[in-house]
């Protein structure tokens, strides 16, 4: 690769970097052309900018816990819908928030507030939505059925759940006792939160693109040094 070709590649790299990172190019094209007659100091500056941009681009799913996506839109919706029921007493067969609710009527009311119609009893609710294979794939709002379908709670993420537990107790957010071993099934009613995953995928692709540019830039630098020698 001649020095002229190497400089042309540098400008291509700068242009692509600007598109990938959304940042201004390190230096205008005229500056690097002017540097062609001297050393590769101008290119070294560009390479430094490329490396820094690649290092700063996020590549992982920061803040994602247990496959559920803590902080997702579903998380906020469910927590908002749950709030007004906290502290209500468990009443077997109860379906009046003014008096008390049982586990399935609590779930039914929460999802009614979210705009979804669920059956009244757990054994019918177990057939609603779509099945989730395990807690590792659960997201906030998923329904966790235990005791062969005799009880239902709502998964909130980060090791928390909420339910109407049993007579003498009230609806509260609590630490999860549910595990894959004692759950009958997990059902998803809310749409899967895919926006965050898509954003992370785009960020990962952008990071990969920047890494490729760094490698290409180093090759162009080596070619320039070889031409100068």
Order of alpha helices (4+ residues) and beta strands (2+ residues): alpha-alpha-alpha-alpha-beta-beta-alpha-alpha-beta-beta-beta-beta-beta-beta-alpha
